[in-house]
Amino acid sequence: MKRLLTVCGLAAVAACLGAAQAASGQASAPPKAPTAGTDPGLFHPETLTAKAPQDYKVKLTTTKGVVVIDVHRIWAPQGADRFYNLVKHHYYDGASFFRVLKGFVVQFGINGDPKVNAAWQRANIKDDTVTNHNVRGTLTYAMAGPGTRTTQIFINLGNNSRLDSMGFAPFGEVVEGMDVVEKLYADYGEGAPSGNGPDQGKLQAQGKAYLDKSFPKLDSIVTAVVMSTEGEAAAPAKAPAKAPAKNPGL
């Protein structure tokens, strides 16, 4: 499901979001067995529902350097819980920053494995009430209307508080490495079909192979880990012993 936050006039933002989602919202075949090295939990979104701590830090080691994020559950509990589960199960490891628009947003959150993308495409979470502004450094889920948040996230590069009234609810903020975020490769520009950058539908369907072939200069997340209170990476989450019956829903 394509989720796009585009640089267009305020009155047209909602229309842009809807058009973007339609491009990749087609039904997908059921996910196949996990590939080697993929956390099995990522093929069963319905099992990854742990409640996050009220406040926690996530360390993104990227191809440009380290970024540390403070997540505040009180800001947006649904979003904070989803991010916590995805990071603990290594969803963002290897994910590219596929949409970097200077002064606006850096967007990421499509997995490099098409089978993982298929599993999460309709794993929507409920909307959170907007309690904080979309200002520089805050993290917010991309969406294409009410009830459509899944895994894609953007970091605000400027004051985008006009998005507050559209339901974009920040759940965290960059507290270290904003200079790293500003250095992420941006020259591909806006994504297709509005620009010459990556097509989210193709990225969902083809995974990292699509970016490696057509957009090799993109930066990416090497690892994403939840940090302990002492600032060290917490132990990785264990895979579920047995997945319950499939019950898609976000």
N, C-alpha and C positions, 0 to 999 in steps of 0.2 A: 504494500500500500504506500503510495508515494505521498510524502508529506513535505510541503514546500512552503517556506516563508520567503516571499519574493519582495524585492525592492520595487514597489509600485505605489501609486497614489493610495492614500489611506482608504478612500472609498472603494478601491478595487482589490484590496488585500484579500478579503474573504473570497471573492470570485477566483483569484489566483490560486488560493489554497485548494478550493474544490476542484478546479481543473487539473491541478497537479496530482491530486489523489486518484482521480479517475484513470490517469495514465497507467497506474500500476496496481489497481484494485481488482484485477481480474482473478477469478478463482484459480487456485493452485492445486496441483496433485498432492495427496497426502505425503508428508515427509517420509523419506526412506530411513533405513537404519543409520545410526551415527557413523561418520567417517572416523578414522583413527585419530586420536588426539582431541576430539571434540567432547566436551562435558556432556554426558548423556541427558542431564537435566534440561539442556537447551532444546531438546526435542519434545519436551513436555511442559509447556508454559504453565499449565494448570497446577503443577507441583511446586513452582517457585513463588511462594506466597509468604515467605517469612516477613515478620514485622521488623522494620529497621530500627536501630537506636534513634533516640530523639535527635541526636547530633552525631554525625560521623564524617570522617575525612576519606576521600578517595584520591589516590596518587595515580596520575596518568603519566607513564613514561612514553614519550612520543619521539618521533624521528628528529624533532627539533629541540627536545629537552623535556624537563619535568614540569608538570602542572598539578597543583594540589587544589582540591575542591572541598569546601565545607558544605555539607548537606544538612538542612534544618527541616526535620519532619513536620514541625508546626507550621511551616510555610505552605506545604503541599504534601500531605501524608500519602496519598496514592502514588504520586510521582516519586517521592523519596523511597517508598517501599519497592517500587519497580526497579529503580536504579540500583538499589542495594542488592537485590536478587540477581540482576543481570551482571553486575560487577563480580559478585561472589562466585558466579558460575562462568566467568571468563568470556561473556558474550562480546565484550568490546575489544578483547585482545586481537590485534591485527586489523581492526576496523579503520578505514580511511576517513580523513576529513575531506569529504567529497564535494562540499559546497562552501567556499570561502569567499565572502563578499566584503571587501574592506569597508570599515565603518559601519557595517550592518551586523552580519552574523557569521559564525563558523558552525557548520552542521556536520553531524556524524551519527552513526547508529544503525547502519545497514551492515550485517555480518558478511564476512568473506565467503561463507558457505551457503549456496543457494538453498540447501535442504533446511538449514537453520532458519533462513528467511521465511520459507514456506510455513514453518511451524509457528512463527510469531506474527504472521501477516494479519491475522484477525484476533490476536490476543489483546484486545483493547482494555484499557483501564478507565474507570469512572473519572469524570472531570473533577478537578480540585477548584475550590474557590480561590480567586486571585487575591492574595494578601500582601504581595510586594510588587514593586515596579520592575519592569524589564529594563534595567539600567546596565551600563557597561560591566561585564564580568559575571552577570547572573546566568544561570542555566535554566532552560525551559524546554519542555517537550514540543517538538514540531507536531502539527496536526492539520487535518483538513475539515474541521468542523467539530461540533460537540461529540464526545464519546469516541474519538478516533486516535487517541494517544497509544502508542505501542512501545517502540524502542528508540526512535529517532529524537535527538536532542540538539539544541543549538546553544552556543555561547554568544551572548550579546556583545558586540564590539563597540556599541555606542548606546546612546540613550534612546531606547525603543519603547518608551512608556506608552506610546500610542497603541501598542499591542495589548495592553492591560484590559481594555474594554472588550477585546475580542476573545477573552478567555484563556490567554497564554499565562499560565501560572508558574512563576519561578519557584524552584525547589532547592537551589543551592547557589554558591558563588565561588568564583576563583579567588583564592587567598594567596596563591603563590604561582608565579609563572605566567602572568598575563602577557608579559613581554614575549614569551614563547608562543602563546596563542596568536599574537600579532605577526609572528614570523612565518606562520604556516603558508604553504604555497597557495597563491590566490590567482595566478595569471590565467587559469582556465575560465574564470568568470562564472556567470550564471549557468545553471544546468539546462539541458534540453527539456522542452522544445523552445524555451524563451531565449536561451543562449547556446554557447558552444561547449559548455561543460558537460559532466557526466549525466547520462539519462538514468534516473532512479529506477525506472522499470527494468532496464537492462541490467543494472547493478543488482537488483533483487533476484533476477532470474539467472544471471551468469556468475555473480560473485566477484571475488577479487581478480579473477582471470580477465574480466572485462576492463577493469581499471589498469591492470598491469600492461595490457596491450594498447589501450587508447589514451590513458592518462597517467603515464608512468611517473610523473613528477609530484604527484600528490603526496602529502605527508600523511602519517598514520599513527595510531596508538600501538605501541609495542606490547605493553601490558597495562592493565587497569586493576588496581588492588584496593580493597578496603583496609585502611590503616588502623592500628591499635591506638589506644590513648597515648602510648609512649612514642608514637610516630613511626613505628615499624609496621611492616605489612603483616596483616593478620593471616592466620592459617587458612588455606583455601577451603572452600566449602566442599563437603563430600557429596557425591552423586546420590540421588534417591535410591534406596535399596530396591524398591519396586514401584513403578509408576502406576497410579490409579487409572481408572477408565478415562479415556480422553473426553475432555469437556472444554472445548475452546471457549475463550471469552477473556476480555481484558477489562 
